[in-house]
Amino acid sequence: MILDLLSGCCKPISNSELAGSYWAKYAQASEKLILSSDGHFTQEVTLKSTKNIIVATGTWTFDSNDKEIVFNENFMLVLNGVGELTKDFQHPKPRIVIFPVARSFGHFQIGSSPSIEYRKE
């Protein structure tokens, strides 16, 4: 019971709880994902080789039943399925991107692949 209280695993997740800044770090880049409570996001990717910062903006929604966040447009998929930079990632294709959301010991994580995980600051 104490573990359940600490982890918040049974407590529903709200949009306001998800809002905030998340980080993902890769060998080639780092990423900051800012979720605004009004349903907008800003994604900032910093390439380690050049220090260039690429920015994308769009909208997001949260499906509380499936515990998934849905990015409706302009989300950059920085890494491919084998952990390498996606060619031309800075030009997002028109598509919807969906990631699972998990809460563990009061901390949020977006994504489930070890190579693509956003952790809330």
N, C-alpha and C positions, 0 to 999 in steps of 0.2 A: 504494500500500500504506500509506504514512504517513497519507494522508487517511482511509482506512478505519479505521485505529487511533484516530485522533483523534475521528472522528465516532461510532464504535461502531455503525455502521449494520448490521453483520452479527451483532452480539452479541444474543442473546435478551434480552428485557426481562422482569424478574421483578416480582412484586407488591411486594416490599420496596423495589425501586428506584423504583417509581411512588409509593410512600407519601411524603407530604410536603405542603407548601403550594404552591398555584398561584394566580396572579393573572390576572384579565381586567379590562381597563379600557375603558369605553365613554364616549361623550359624556354620557350621562345617569346613569351609575352605575359603581361598581367592584365587583368580585366577588373574594372569597377562597374557594378551594375546598381543603379539608383532607381528604386521603385518609389514613386510618389503615391500618396494615398488617394489622389484623384484619378488613378488608373493610367498614368503616363510613366514611361521609363526613359532613362538615359544610360547608354552603354558606352563606356570609354575603354578602348583597348590601347595599351602602350606596348609597342614592339621593343624588345630588349636590344636588338641589333642596331636600331636607328634612333630610339627614344621617341619616334613619331607617335602621336596620339590620334587615333581614329575614333570618331564619335558617331553614334546612331541614336535616334529617338523614335519612340512609337508608343503604343498602348498595350496594356496588359489587363487580364482578368484572372480571377482565382476561382476554380471549381472546388468548392469545399467538400463536396461529396466524394470526388475522386482524389482530392488533395493534389491537384495539378495546377500549375501556373501556365497561362496561355499568353504568348506574345503574339499579337495580332498582325504586326507588320514591322519591317525594318530591323528585325533582330539579326545580329551578325553571328553566324556559327563559325567561330574562330578556328576550332580544331576539327579535323576529320575523324573518322572512326578509329584511326590508329595513332592518334595523338600528335599528328603533324598539322601545321598551319594549312587551313583550307585555302586553296588558290582563289584569289579575288574575293576573300571574305568581306572586305570593306565595302562591297557592293551587294547588299543583301537581296536575295531573290524574293519575289512576292510569294510568301508562304506563311503559314501559321507554325509556330514552334511551341512545343509543349514539354514541360519538365515536371517531374514529381517534386513535391515539397515535403520535407520531413522536419519534425521538431524533436530534438534530443537534449535533455537536461536544460530546457529553456532556450536553446539556440536553434536557429533555423538554417536549413541547407536546401538549396535548389539544385536539382540534378542528382543522378544516382550513379553515373559513371565515375570511376576514380580519376579519370583524366579531365572530367568536366564537372566540377562542383563549385557552386557559389556559396560562400559562408558569410552570414551576416556579421557585420562589425559589432 
